[in-house]
Amino acid sequence: QILKTCNEAAYRSLPPSQIVPALADEGIYIASESSFYRIMKEADQLHHRGKDPAPRKVAKPAAYKAAGPNEVWSWDITFLATTVTGLFYRLYLVMDIYSRKIVGWEIHENETAENASLLIRKACLAEGVSERGLVLHSDNGSPVKGATMLATLQRPGVVPSFSRPSVSNDNPYSESLFGTMKYTPAFPSKP
């Protein structure tokens, strides 16, 4: 009876945690929620039951090892508060993974691929990085994946590396640096 109920049109996209209360609202009690889960597990029906497609598996990005300076860079953008509530500046920051040296940074009023592209070009020039093989790791933000940014990376042969969607710890160096910066006593308490 549990399996028959779970597979009815009204309940087939719901988990037991929603089926049991829905039945209770109709004055029907078949079994406890844990019994629903147990029986559905035995029948191999405890998979994704929603109307939307099951979440897709995203492979972990390729691992790159920095054995020396200017081999792997990490970059990201963070918000900096202003005196106007809801208005922020964006800090673009590029750091070398091996030495933890900040190789480039700029502050802009908006987030664009053009700003990011210019920063990367300036950092490459300042560090004398023109050879192929530099890996630039970042999250999946729109400035990072913009056509201007990708064209800038392809010209000198920079290898782009991206985090998985919604996985902030795939870019830990930049995130950690932003946390350290914002919580250091020298950081202004008011914008």
C-alpha positions in Angstrom: 0.0 0.0 0.0 2.9 2.4 0.7 4.5 1.8 -2.7 1.1 2.1 -4.4 0.5 5.4 -2.7 4.0 6.8 -3.4 3.5 6.1 -7.1 0.1 7.7 -7.5 0.2 10.8 -9.7 -0.4 13.2 -6.7 2.6 11.8 -4.8 5.1 10.5 -7.3 7.3 13.6 -7.2 7.2 14.0 -3.4 9.5 12.6 -0.8 8.0 10.7 2.2 8.5 13.8 4.4 5.9 15.5 2.3 3.7 12.5 1.5 2.9 11.5 5.1 1.7 15.0 6.1 -0.3 15.4 2.9 -2.1 12.1 3.7 -2.6 13.2 7.3 -4.3 16.4 6.0 -6.7 14.1 4.2 -7.3 12.0 7.4 -5.4 9.0 6.0 -2.7 7.2 8.0 -0.9 4.3 6.3 2.5 4.2 8.2 5.1 6.4 9.8 7.5 8.5 7.7 10.4 6.2 8.7 8.4 3.2 7.4 7.8 5.0 4.1 11.5 5.6 3.8 12.4 2.0 4.7 10.0 0.4 2.3 10.9 2.8 -0.5 14.6 2.1 0.0 14.0 -1.6 -0.2 12.1 -1.1 -3.5 14.9 1.2 -4.8 12.5 4.2 -5.1 14.4 6.6 -2.8 16.1 8.3 -5.8 15.4 11.8 -7.0 11.6 12.2 -7.0 11.1 15.8 -8.0 9.6 17.2 -11.3 12.9 18.9 -12.1 15.8 16.9 -13.5 18.1 15.1 -11.1 21.1 17.2 -10.1 24.0 16.5 -12.5 27.4 15.5 -11.3 30.1 18.0 -12.1 33.6 16.7 -12.2 36.2 18.2 -9.9 38.4 20.6 -11.8 41.8 19.3 -12.9 44.5 19.6 -10.2 47.4 21.8 -11.0 50.6 21.8 -8.9 52.6 25.0 -8.5 56.3 23.9 -8.3 57.5 27.5 -8.6 56.3 31.1 -9.0 54.1 32.2 -11.9 53.0 28.7 -12.7 49.5 28.8 -11.2 47.6 32.0 -10.3 44.2 32.3 -8.6 41.9 35.2 -9.0 38.5 36.4 -7.8 36.4 39.4 -7.2 35.0 40.6 -3.8 32.7 43.4 -2.7 33.9 46.4 -0.8 31.2 48.4 1.0 30.8 52.2 0.3 29.2 54.9 2.4 26.0 54.4 0.4 23.9 51.4 1.6 23.6 48.8 -1.2 26.4 50.3 -3.3 29.7 48.4 -3.5 33.0 48.6 -5.2 34.6 45.4 -6.6 38.1 44.4 -5.7 39.7 42.3 -8.5 42.7 40.4 -7.1 45.2 38.0 -8.7 47.6 36.0 -6.6 50.4 33.5 -7.3 49.6 30.2 -5.6 53.2 29.2 -5.0 54.5 32.4 -3.3 51.1 33.8 -2.2 52.3 37.1 -3.8 49.6 39.4 -5.0 50.5 39.9 -8.6 47.7 42.3 -9.5 44.7 44.1 -8.1 42.3 46.8 -9.1 39.1 48.4 -7.7 36.2 49.1 -10.1 32.6 50.2 -9.8 31.3 47.2 -11.7 32.0 43.6 -12.6 33.0 43.1 -16.3 35.1 40.8 -18.4 36.9 43.8 -19.8 38.1 44.9 -16.4 39.2 41.4 -15.6 40.9 41.0 -18.9 42.9 44.3 -18.5 44.0 43.3 -15.0 45.3 39.9 -16.2 47.2 41.5 -19.0 48.8 44.1 -16.6 49.7 41.3 -14.1 51.3 39.2 -16.9 53.4 42.2 -18.0 54.4 43.2 -14.5 55.5 39.6 -13.7 57.1 39.0 -17.1 54.8 36.1 -17.8 54.6 35.7 -21.5 55.3 32.0 -21.9 52.6 29.4 -22.4 51.5 27.2 -19.6 50.4 29.7 -16.9 47.3 28.4 -15.2 44.7 30.9 -14.1 42.2 29.4 -11.6 38.9 31.1 -10.8 35.3 30.6 -9.9 32.5 30.5 -12.4 31.4 34.2 -12.3 30.3 35.9 -15.5 33.4 38.2 -15.8 35.5 35.1 -15.6 33.8 33.3 -18.4 33.2 36.3 -20.6 34.4 36.2 -24.2 36.8 39.2 -23.7 38.4 37.4 -20.7 38.7 34.0 -22.5 40.2 35.8 -25.6 42.8 37.5 -23.3 43.8 34.2 -21.8 44.1 32.4 -25.2 46.3 35.0 -26.8 49.4 34.4 -24.6 48.5 30.8 -24.0 47.2 31.0 -20.4 45.3 27.9 -19.4 41.9 28.8 -17.7 40.8 26.6 -14.8 37.3 26.9 -13.2 35.7 25.8 -10.0 32.6 23.7 -9.9 29.3 25.6 -9.7 28.4 26.6 -6.2 31.6 25.1 -4.6 33.4 27.9 -3.0 36.3 25.8 -1.7 37.5 25.0 -5.2 39.1 28.5 -5.1 40.4 28.5 -1.5 43.4 30.8 -1.9 41.5 33.8 -3.1 38.6 33.2 -0.7 41.0 32.9 2.2 42.8 36.0 1.3 39.6 38.0 1.1 38.5 36.7 4.5 41.9 37.6 6.0 41.7 41.1 4.4 38.2 41.9 5.6 38.7 40.7 9.2 42.2 42.1 9.9 42.1 44.9 12.5 43.5 47.4 9.9 40.5 47.0 7.7 38.2 50.0 8.2 35.1 49.2 10.2 33.1 51.8 8.3 33.3 52.3 4.5 
